[in-house]
Amino acid sequence: MPRRGQPASEGGARRRLVAGHGAIAVFVDDVDALHAELAARGARVVKPTQDYPYGMRDFDVVDLDGNQLTFGMETKAAAE
């Protein structure tokens, strides 16, 4: 896998990877505990933990390259 800023091959064409344009969603067992741990370690939390009517509880952080990471879990509302 190419390192950041190095050319990558896609279908025979070369392209340059650019940091800060990615996003990922990760499901966890205890979103509140993870939020507390990451905040205590100095993570850049851009959206605090909150519940949604569609049965998710999540929060967002941004990594050092500017990529967005969403950590979430299903809530009881979704199980009903």
Secondary structure, 3 states (H helix, E strand, C coil): CCCCCCEEEECCEEEECCCCCCEEEEECCCHHHHHHHHHHCCCEEEEEEEEECCCEEEEEEECCCCCEEEEEEECHHHHC
